Amino acid sequence: MSICDSDTTQNGTPRAERETKRGNGMRTGLVMAGLVLLLTPADPARSQAIEPVCPSPHDRTVAITFDDLPYTRAGDAGGQELAAVARATNEAILAGLAVRNVPAIGFVVERRVQALGEIGQALLEPWNTGQLELGNHSANHPDSNTLDVDAFRREVIDGEASIRPMVEKAGRTLRFFRFPYNHLGDTDQRRQAFERVLGERGYHLAASTTDTSDYVFDAAYERALARSDTAMVRRIEDAYIDYSRVEIAYYADLNRKVLGCEPPGILLLHANRINAATIDRILGLFRSTGYRFVSLEEAQAHPAYRQPPRFATKFGPMWGYRWARERDLKVDGSKEEEPPAWVTRYSDPDAPL
């Protein structure tokens, strides 16, 4: 439900009311009040005043996006990793996209480029060609709730250090920015100030509708790889695919209930090893249910994305929950499933085996 985060149910608290932030591979819950019960208008007059978002029927489409390029590993805040592993991860993801002729965008954290040294920028080059695109994910992946407007502007500008010259040299435009943790601003003042900064730099806000909690599975996956536990590696891969299937269906249903239609989906993934190993299976989940792959630009051309979210929150929910809030619809977030408990336990490097 959030970017680089995962929302959970704990002690009866709905996932839609919680946010968990990744830090050293662990999750810390933060409860927010407000979302309860069913998808029914709390204020019918306001709900009806919002214009329809589906003027005509359309086929099922989804945009594939990756955060934390050029490479990240769950629990590794600095993104430092062997160059060979980073290269292999990128090659596997790119090959999987190419086989199915899938457009995609990769959002870059400049700190992670620098952490990989000379290979950092080289890994980005293939993302700047054909149907692939580079986006800005900030310089240091900070929580924007802690930034004033000047600090946020510096994160945006410094986040362009590697990618803007690359994009412009190729005759392209740097078009999309995605907030770390999906934190768009915890006050109206901060949110609006951030939007102005992005407008000044020529960015569109990158939305996201579908979260697979991939970093939880990746943390478990890295632990299994470190132990050379082949059976556990395969078990985690299978569990990740099973959970992704559930989440894809959940968010599509949520969006239909909130909007009265299913707008183009926007899948949030990360440039990590579990996605490298399973990318073909992930894409297959969409193909098998009738989705067509589109670019982020095409997805966000849909009327549902015409305006960015207009309410402030310190949390990072997916767009379906944001749309519900804007329409005064109450959502029972507890219906969103958790990753399997055994995966969550195994993802903790300090937990006993």
Residue pairs with C-beta under 8 A, 6 or more apart in sequence:
1 7
1 15
1 16
1 19
1 211
1 316
1 317
1 318
1 321
1 333
1 336
2 19
2 20
2 181
2 182
2 211
2 315
2 316
2 317
2 318
3 67
3 178
3 179
3 180
3 181
3 182
3 208
3 211
3 268
3 316
4 21
4 22
4 67
4 68
4 141
4 180
4 181
4 182
4 215
4 270
4 316
5 19
5 20
5 21
5 22
5 181
5 182
5 316
6 20
6 22
6 27
6 211
6 213
6 215
6 216
6 339
7 15
7 16
7 17
7 18
7 19
7 20
7 315
7 317
7 333
7 336
8 15
8 18
8 20
8 27
8 29
8 338
9 15
9 18
9 333
9 334
9 336
9 338
10 18
10 29
12 334
13 29
13 31
13 334
14 35
14 36
14 331
14 332
14 333
14 334
14 335
14 336
15 333
15 334
15 336
15 338
16 35
16 317
16 321
16 331
16 332
16 333
16 334
16 336
17 31
17 32
17 33
17 34
17 35
17 36
17 333
18 29
18 30
18 31
18 32
18 315
18 333
19 29
19 30
19 32
19 314
19 315
19 316
19 317
20 27
20 28
20 29
20 30
21 27
21 28
21 30
21 143
21 181
22 74
22 215
23 77
24 75
24 77
25 74
25 75
25 215
25 219
25 347
25 348
25 349
26 75
26 348
27 216
27 344
30 314
30 315
32 313
32 314
32 315
34 325
35 321
35 324
35 325
35 330
35 331
35 333
36 330
36 332
37 330
37 332
38 330
38 331
38 332
39 257
39 258
39 324
39 329
39 330
39 331
39 332
40 329
40 330
41 47
41 48
41 327
41 328
41 329
42 328
42 329
42 330
43 328
46 327
46 328
47 327
47 328
47 329
50 326
50 327
51 303
52 260
52 303
53 259
53 260
53 261
53 263
53 302
53 303
53 304
54 259
54 260
54 261
54 263
54 303
54 304
55 303
57 261
58 302
59 290
59 292
60 252
60 262
60 265
60 289
60 290
60 291
60 292
61 264
61 265
61 291
61 292
61 293
61 294
61 298
61 299
62 210
62 264
62 265
62 266
62 267
62 286
62 291
62 292
62 293
62 294
62 299
63 103
63 104
63 105
63 264
63 265
63 266
63 267
63 293
63 294
63 295
63 296
63 298
63 299
63 300
64 97
64 102
64 103
64 104
64 105
64 267
64 269
64 283
64 293
65 104
65 105
65 106
65 107
65 135
65 178
65 206
65 208
65 266
65 267
65 268
65 269
65 296
66 93
66 104
66 105
66 106
66 107
66 269
66 270
66 271
66 275
67 107
67 109
67 137
67 178
67 268
67 269
67 270
67 271
68 79
68 107
68 109
68 112
68 137
68 141
68 270
68 271
68 272
69 106
69 107
69 108
69 109
69 112
69 113
69 123
69 124
69 127
69 134
69 137
69 271
70 86
70 90
70 106
70 108
70 112
70 113
70 116
70 120
70 123
70 124
70 271
71 79
71 81
71 85
71 86
71 89
71 90
71 112
71 116
71 123
71 271
71 272
72 79
72 109
72 112
72 270
72 271
72 272
73 79
73 81
73 218
73 222
73 272
73 273
74 215
74 216
74 218
74 219
74 221
74 222
74 272
74 347
75 219
75 222
75 349
78 111
78 112
78 115
79 109
79 111
79 112
79 115
79 116
80 115
80 116
81 116
83 116
83 117
83 119
85 273
86 116
86 119
86 123
87 119
87 123
88 276
89 271
89 272
89 273
89 276
90 123
90 126
90 271
90 276
92 276
92 277
92 279
93 271
93 275
93 276
93 279
94 126
94 127
94 132
96 102
96 276
96 279
96 280
96 283
97 103
97 104
97 132
97 279
97 283
99 280
100 280
100 283
100 287
100 293
101 131
101 293
102 131
102 283
102 293
103 131
103 132
103 133
103 293
103 294
103 295
104 131
104 132
104 133
105 132
105 133
105 134
105 135
105 176
105 206
105 295
105 296
106 124
106 127
106 132
106 133
106 134
106 135
106 271
107 134
107 135
107 136
107 137
107 176
107 178
107 206
108 124
108 134
108 135
108 136
108 137
108 159
108 162
108 163
109 137
109 138
109 139
109 140
109 141
109 159
109 180
110 138
110 139
110 140
110 158
110 159
110 160
110 161
110 162
110 163
111 139
111 140
111 141
112 120
112 141
113 120
113 121
113 124
113 161
113 162
114 120
116 123
120 162
121 162
121 166
124 134
124 162
124 163
124 166
125 166
126 132
127 133
127 134
128 134
128 163
128 166
128 167
128 170
128 172
129 170
131 295
133 172
133 175
133 176
133 295
133 296
134 163
134 166
134 167
134 174
135 163
135 174
135 175
135 176
135 177
135 178
135 206
135 296
136 156
136 159
136 160
136 163
136 174
136 176
136 177
136 178
136 203
137 159
137 177
137 178
137 180
138 155
138 156
138 159
138 179
138 180
139 154
139 155
139 156
139 157
139 158
139 159
139 161
140 155
140 158
141 180
142 151
142 155
142 180
143 180
143 181
143 183
144 152
144 155
144 179
144 180
144 181
144 183
144 184
144 185
144 190
144 194
145 183
145 185
145 186
145 190
145 314
147 155
149 190
149 193
149 194
149 197
152 193
152 194
152 197
153 197
156 177
156 197
156 198
156 201
156 203
157 201
159 177
160 174
160 201
163 174
164 174
167 173
167 174
168 174
173 202
174 202
174 203
175 202
175 203
175 204
175 297
176 203
176 204
176 205
176 206
176 296
177 198
177 201
177 203
177 204
177 205
177 206
178 205
178 206
178 208
179 194
179 205
179 316
181 316
182 208
182 316
182 317
182 318
183 314
183 315
183 316
184 191
184 194
184 205
184 308
184 309
184 312
184 313
185 191
185 192
185 193
185 194
185 195
185 312
186 312
186 313
186 314
187 312
188 312
190 312
191 312
195 205
195 308
198 204
198 205
204 300
205 308
206 266
206 296
206 300
207 266
207 299
207 300
207 305
207 308
207 319
208 266
208 267
208 268
208 318
208 319
209 251
209 255
209 263
209 265
209 266
209 267
209 318
209 319
209 320
210 247
210 248
210 251
210 252
210 265
210 266
210 267
210 268
210 318
211 247
211 251
211 268
211 318
212 240
212 243
212 244
212 247
212 248
212 267
212 268
212 269
212 282
213 243
213 247
213 339
214 240
214 244
214 269
214 270
214 272
214 274
214 275
215 270
215 272
216 339
216 343
216 344
216 347
217 236
217 239
217 240
217 243
217 274
217 339
217 343
217 347
218 270
218 272
218 273
218 274
218 275
219 347
219 348
219 349
220 236
220 343
220 344
220 346
220 347
221 233
221 236
221 237
221 240
221 273
221 274
221 277
222 273
223 346
223 347
223 349
224 232
224 233
224 236
224 346
225 233
225 273
232 346
236 274
236 343
236 346
237 274
237 277
237 278
237 281
239 339
239 340
239 343
240 274
240 278
240 343
241 278
241 281
241 282
241 285
243 337
243 339
243 340
244 282
244 285
245 285
246 337
247 336
247 337
248 265
248 267
248 285
248 286
248 289
249 289
250 335
250 336
250 337
251 265
251 318
251 320
252 262
252 265
254 320
254 321
254 324
254 331
255 261
255 262
255 263
255 265
255 319
255 320
255 323
256 262
258 320
258 323
258 324
258 327
258 329
258 331
259 304
259 323
263 299
263 302
263 303
263 304
263 305
264 294
264 298
264 299
264 300
264 302
264 304
265 291
265 299
266 296
266 299
266 300
266 319
267 286
268 318
269 275
269 282
275 282
283 293
286 293
299 305
304 319
304 323
305 319
309 319
309 322
309 325
309 326
310 326
311 322
311 325
311 326
313 325
321 331
321 333
324 330
324 331
338 344
345 351
346 353
